[in-house]
Amino acid sequence: MPIVHNVFKGTEIGRFVGIPEGAPRYKFSKYYPYVFLTDLPLLFVVWWLYGLPFDPSDELFQLGFIPAAIVMLFATVFGMLFMGYVFGIQITPIIVHSEGLDMKSPPWLKWRGFPDFTPKDDISKLVIRYYNMVQSKSRTIEIGSCIMYLKNGKKRMIGLKDPEKLEKLAQMVHDMYGVPVEGAKTGHQA
């Protein structure tokens, strides 16, 4: 039986996720951005190991440690936000509702006008591209990327990379919303 989460979103038709919750890479993808929290403590440890001064009145502390700490703080924040987004889109589900697509947006995408829910009437097209990725000398795998173009000119990356899931999503979006799909392998292209 279809699930209705929200009257405005309509009935849930399908759910796609790049890395399912039970997969070994799920925890890595979820917690990897927190690695950047070690930047500032590592700076303290290295400064201390080299026996450099922690005295605020010392010139080396003022001209060396403080600027390095500020740079590390910005690197930590940027790293956590960026890598959180990169890995987050792979573990966050894309939910196809009868009235549009639901994908969790990080704060900076919301500020740029990308809400969690995109109504079907706002979607202009999907563009799918496939790439061969070399895993070893004798083995290559195919991965894909998908970009959703909106009618207001904006575009958003969809985190699926599995070609089979991309094709199913493209087929569903094309059939349900009448949205053209470029680059798909099956017959639902624009």
Buried (B, 14 or more C-beta within 10 A) or exposed (E): EEEEEEEEBBEBBBEBBBBEEEBEBBEEBBEBBEEBEEBBEEBEEEBEEEEBBEEEEEEEBEEBBEEBBEEBEEEBEEBBBBBBBBBBBBBBBBBBBBBBBBBBBBEEBEEEEBEBBBBBEBBBBBBBEBEEEEEEEEEEEEBBBBBBBBEEEBEBBBBBBBBEBBBBBBBBBBEBBEBBBBBBEEEBBE
